[in-house]
Amino acid sequence: MLAENIVGRSDVSTFWGGSVPQWFSLDLGRYEIYVTHYTMKHGYHLANSYLQNFQFQGSKDNVNWVT
């Protein structure tokens, strides 16, 4: 999966296979952001390919995570 397919506006397939759980992490380097809104969209066209049981988390050290 390419980063631009995860964080982007293009209409691309985001199917990662059938195993669970699945997750991804984005390293923003030295930048910090304050998230006020976000949108989640799935791009695979099967009846059971809907988003469920997700958490949006952040970390400053990639060890300690805040939901």
C-alpha positions in Angstrom: 0.0 0.0 0.0 1.4 3.4 -1.0 1.1 6.3 1.5 -0.6 8.4 -1.1 -3.4 5.8 -1.4 -4.0 6.0 2.4 -3.8 9.7 2.8 -5.2 11.2 -0.4 -8.3 12.0 -2.4 -7.8 9.6 -5.3 -10.4 6.8 -5.9 -8.1 3.8 -5.4 -8.6 0.3 -4.0 -7.6 0.2 -0.3 -8.1 -3.6 0.1 -5.3 -5.0 2.1 -6.4 -8.7 2.3 -8.6 -10.6 4.6 -6.4 -10.8 7.7 -7.3 -8.9 10.9 -6.4 -6.7 12.7 -4.9 -4.3 10.2 -3.3 -1.0 10.9 -1.1 1.7 9.4 1.1 4.4 10.8 2.2 7.7 9.3 5.4 9.3 10.5 5.2 13.1 10.2 8.8 13.6 11.1 9.3 16.7 13.1 5.8 18.0 12.5 3.0 17.8 15.0 -0.7 18.2 14.1 -3.8 18.8 16.0 -6.6 16.8 14.4 -10.1 18.3 14.6 -11.7 16.3 11.8 -11.0 13.2 9.7 -12.8 11.1 7.1 -12.5 7.4 6.6 -13.5 5.8 3.3 -13.2 2.3 2.1 -12.5 1.5 -1.6 -13.1 -2.2 -2.0 -16.5 -3.2 -3.5 -17.4 -6.4 -1.6 -20.4 -6.7 0.7 -18.2 -7.3 3.8 -15.6 -4.7 3.1 -16.9 -1.9 5.3 -15.0 -0.1 8.0 -15.7 -1.3 11.5 -14.1 -1.2 15.0 -11.5 1.4 14.2 -9.5 3.7 16.4 -7.8 7.0 15.5 -4.6 7.2 17.7 -1.6 9.5 18.0 1.8 9.1 19.5 4.9 11.3 19.9 7.3 8.4 20.4 5.7 5.5 18.5 5.4 3.6 21.9 2.8 5.4 23.9 -0.5 5.9 22.0 -3.5 8.1 22.8 -6.9 7.4 21.4 
